[in-house]
Amino acid sequence: MENSHPSILLAEDDPNLGLLLSEFLKKKGYDVQWAQNGDEALDLFVKESFDICLLDVMMPKKDGFSLAKDIRATHLEVPIIFLTAKSMEEDTLQGFKVGADDYLTKPFSMDVLVARIEAVLRRTHSGKSVPSLADEVALGDFVYVPQKMKLILGQTEQKFTPKENDLMKLLCENLGRPVSRSYALKLIWGDDTYFNARSMDVYMTKLRKMLKEDPRVQLMNLHGEGFRLSVEGLS
């Protein structure tokens, strides 16, 4: 029987980080094949089928950029996310030139990585289901139903617009943890321009109004960080 979980090729030479990423992603519902150098990763890619590739840039035997070029030579559509300790602009640009779909600079949040993977898989219309939130999410007295884009309180239902729902879903995926403004803007609006930032502030105000009936549910501005959705009493 064909496995319905998205498959990931992880190329990471750091044994500690590689193991951590592999185990975390498996717990999130992904099938992960981990290679510790570029040559090993290319061998795996040739032999097996993957839905997305996570490639460390600095690896022995074959670096991530060279690996991406080899992958692109045989498969133009498989998504690629680069993982790197470098933050120089030219490195980022080189990554996109060789076909990157996204780019994460170490150290990064595991939850941000999962959100990026989900976003890339949605954009590339993977035929396999992407691990995501539960069908219903309990938030104090509220029940949030992501797929139906609605918030339920007793017998009352409120409908989200698509962007409101995208924001709500992102906040719930990071419940109790900060979500940076820049990341939310790039993920949902495509870039973090001033105009889009003002637009997002309006949407956040709307979400707060929708959640105000239960004071335990707090959507807070975090100065210099972004936003955090939390529920009082929820660890």
C-alpha positions in Angstrom: 0.0 0.0 0.0 1.3 3.4 -0.9 2.2 5.5 2.1 0.1 8.7 2.2 2.5 10.7 4.3 4.8 13.2 2.5 8.3 11.9 2.2 11.4 14.1 3.0 15.0 13.8 1.9 17.0 15.3 4.6 20.7 16.0 3.8 22.5 17.2 7.0 26.1 16.3 7.9 25.8 17.4 11.6 24.9 14.1 13.3 23.2 15.7 16.3 21.1 18.1 14.2 20.4 15.5 11.6 19.0 13.0 14.2 17.0 15.8 16.0 15.4 16.9 12.7 14.7 13.4 11.5 13.0 12.3 14.7 11.0 15.5 15.1 9.7 15.4 11.5 8.8 11.7 11.9 6.8 12.6 15.0 5.0 15.3 12.9 3.9 12.6 10.5 6.5 12.7 7.7 8.5 9.9 6.2 12.2 10.9 6.5 15.3 9.6 4.8 18.4 11.1 6.3 21.7 11.4 4.5 24.9 12.7 6.1 26.7 14.0 3.0 25.8 15.2 -0.5 26.8 12.0 -2.4 24.7 9.8 -0.1 21.8 12.2 -0.5 22.0 12.0 -4.3 22.1 8.2 -4.2 18.9 8.2 -2.1 17.2 10.7 -4.4 18.0 8.6 -7.5 16.7 5.4 -5.9 13.6 6.7 -4.1 10.8 9.2 -4.6 10.5 12.3 -2.4 7.9 15.0 -2.0 10.4 17.6 -0.6 14.2 18.0 0.0 15.8 19.7 3.0 19.4 20.4 2.1 22.2 21.7 4.3 24.4 24.0 2.3 27.8 23.1 3.9 28.3 19.4 3.5 31.3 17.1 2.7 31.7 15.4 -0.7 29.0 17.5 -2.3 27.6 20.8 -1.0 23.9 21.6 -0.9 24.1 23.9 -3.9 25.8 21.3 -6.1 23.3 18.7 -4.8 20.4 20.9 -5.7 21.8 21.3 -9.3 22.1 17.6 -9.7 18.5 17.1 -8.4 17.2 19.8 -10.7 18.9 18.1 -13.6 16.6 15.1 -13.3 13.6 16.5 -11.4 12.5 20.1 -12.1 9.5 20.1 -9.7 10.5 18.6 -6.4 10.6 21.4 -3.8 13.9 22.3 -2.1 14.4 24.1 1.2 18.0 25.0 2.1 19.3 24.9 5.7 22.4 26.8 6.4 24.5 28.6 9.0 25.3 31.3 6.5 23.3 34.5 6.4 25.0 36.4 3.7 22.7 37.8 1.0 24.7 36.3 -1.9 24.4 32.8 -0.4 20.6 33.3 -0.2 20.5 34.5 -3.8 22.7 31.6 -5.0 20.3 29.2 -3.3 17.3 30.6 -5.2 19.3 30.6 -8.5 19.8 26.9 -8.2 16.1 26.3 -7.6 15.4 26.8 -3.9 11.7 27.1 -2.8 12.7 28.4 0.6 15.7 29.1 2.8 16.2 28.8 6.6 19.2 30.1 8.5 20.4 28.2 11.5 19.5 28.3 14.3 15.8 28.0 13.4 12.6 26.9 15.3 11.5 23.4 14.5 7.9 24.6 14.3 8.9 27.3 11.8 10.6 24.6 9.7 7.4 22.5 9.8 5.3 25.6 8.8 7.6 26.3 5.9 7.5 22.7 4.8 3.7 22.7 4.9 3.5 26.0 3.0 5.9 24.8 0.3 3.9 21.5 -0.1 0.7 23.4 -0.4 2.1 25.7 -3.0 3.4 22.8 -5.1 0.1 20.9 -4.8 1.5 17.7 -3.4 -1.0 14.9 -3.8 -0.3 13.6 -0.3 -1.9 14.9 2.9 0.2 17.4 4.8 0.3 16.9 8.6 -1.6 19.8 10.2 -3.9 20.8 13.0 -6.6 18.6 14.3 -10.0 18.9 12.6 -11.2 20.8 15.7 -9.0 22.9 18.0 -10.3 23.8 21.6 -9.5 27.3 22.6 -11.1 27.9 26.0 -14.8 27.9 25.3 -14.2 28.2 21.6 -13.9 25.5 19.0 -11.9 26.4 15.9 -12.5 24.3 12.8 -9.7 25.1 10.3 -11.0 23.3 7.3 -14.4 25.0 7.6 -12.9 28.3 8.4 -15.1 28.9 11.4 -15.0 29.6 15.1 -17.8 28.1 17.3 -18.9 29.4 20.7 -21.9 27.4 22.0 -24.6 27.8 19.3 -22.9 30.8 17.7 -20.6 30.4 14.7 -18.3 33.0 13.2 -16.8 32.6 9.7 -13.3 33.5 8.8 -12.2 35.0 5.5 -9.4 33.0 3.9 -6.6 35.3 5.2 -8.2 35.4 8.7 -8.2 31.7 8.6 -4.6 31.5 7.5 -3.6 33.7 10.4 -5.7 31.8 12.9 -4.3 28.5 11.7 -0.7 29.8 12.0 -1.3 31.1 15.5 -2.9 27.8 16.6 0.0 25.8 15.2 2.2 27.9 17.5 -0.2 28.1 20.4 1.6 29.7 23.4 4.7 30.6 21.3 5.7 33.8 19.5 5.0 34.1 15.8 7.2 36.8 14.2 5.6 39.5 12.1 8.0 39.0 9.3 7.5 35.3 9.1 3.7 35.6 9.2 3.8 38.3 6.4 6.1 36.3 4.2 4.1 33.1 4.7 0.6 34.5 4.2 1.1 37.7 2.1 4.2 36.8 0.3 6.4 39.7 1.6 6.8 42.0 4.6 6.1 45.4 3.0 4.7 48.2 5.1 1.4 48.0 3.3 1.0 44.3 4.0 2.1 44.9 7.6 -0.7 47.4 8.1 -3.1 45.0 6.5 -2.1 42.2 8.9 -2.6 44.5 11.8 -6.2 45.1 10.7 -6.8 41.3 10.5 -5.3 40.8 13.9 -7.7 43.4 15.4 -10.6 41.4 13.8 -9.4 38.2 15.3 -9.2 39.8 18.8 -12.8 40.9 18.4 -13.9 37.4 17.5 -12.1 36.0 20.5 -13.1 38.6 23.1 -16.1 36.5 24.4 -13.7 34.3 26.4 -11.1 36.4 28.3 -8.9 33.4 28.9 -8.1 33.4 25.2 -5.5 36.2 24.5 -4.0 37.3 21.2 -1.1 39.6 22.3 1.2 41.9 20.5 4.8 41.2 21.5 6.9 44.3 21.0 9.8 43.5 18.7 8.7 39.9 18.2 5.3 39.6 16.7 2.2 37.9 18.2 1.2 35.1 20.5 -2.1 33.3 20.9 -2.5 31.7 24.4 -5.1 30.2 26.6 -5.0 30.9 30.3 -4.4 27.7 32.3 -3.2 25.8 29.2 0.4 24.6 29.7 
